[in-house]
Amino acid sequence: MKNLKKDPDPCKEFACKLQKCLQDNVFQPSRCQGVIEELRQCCTKRTTNSTVCDGINTTKPYNHNTVDYVSAVFALLVLMRVK
């Protein structure tokens, strides 16, 4: 009889850590850069045996290009109070 138990995904720990970071930070990737890079590093080493890594670019470090809207709104509110 075949062993039906699959080996755990080697990068799942980092994917879960990233999901938690994004949830805790209003889904702002700029606040989770370290965790994103940890996941990318894991995927760089284990691309062939990790389903978590499908679609992750491992050729270059993560470089976020999104706006942290929470910080932007907060800064605007502070500026409005100063006036």
N, C-alpha and C positions, 0 to 999 in steps of 0.2 A: 504494500500500500504506500502511495506517495505521501510525503510530508506536505500537508496543505498550508502550513504556517510559513508566511513570507518573512524574509529578512526585513528588519525595520529600515526605513529610508534613512540613510546617514545624515541627511540635511534637514529632516523634519523638525528637529529641535530648533534650528535657526528660523525656519519658516513660522513655527508657532510663536517664537520670541518676537518676530517681526509683526505678526498679526496683533499680538498684545500691545506692542509699542504703538502701532498705528491706532488701535482702539483708544489707548490711554492719551493719545496726542491729537485727537480730533482728525485722524487720517491725514496728517501733515507729514509727508515723507521727509521733509527737511529736518524734522525732529528725530528721525530714526536712521540717520545716515550710518552710524556705527553698526547697527544691527543689519542694515542692508548690505554693508560691506562684509560682515561676517558670513552672511548667507552666500554672497557672491564668491567669497574665498572657499567655502565648503563646496560649492558647485564647481569651482575651478578644479578642485582635487577629485571630485566624485561624480562628474557629469554622467558617466555611463551607467551608474547604478542608483540614480536618484530621480524619481518622478517629480519631486518638488522642483527640480532645476529646469524642467522643460520651459523654454522661453526666456530664460535668464541669460543675458549677455555676459559671458565670462572673459571676453577679450580685453576689457578695460574697466577700471574702477568706476563705481557708481558716481554719477555727477547729477545731482538733482537740479531741475530747472523749473521748479514750480514755486508759486508764491505761497508763503506762510500767511494765509488769510487771517488767522486768529491774531497773529502779531501785528499785521497791518491794520486791522480794525482797532486793536488796542492802542496803537500809536496814534491813529486818527482821533480817537476819543480823548487821549491825553492832550493832543494839540488843541482840540476844541475847548477843553477846560481851561487851558492857559490863556486863551484870548478873552 
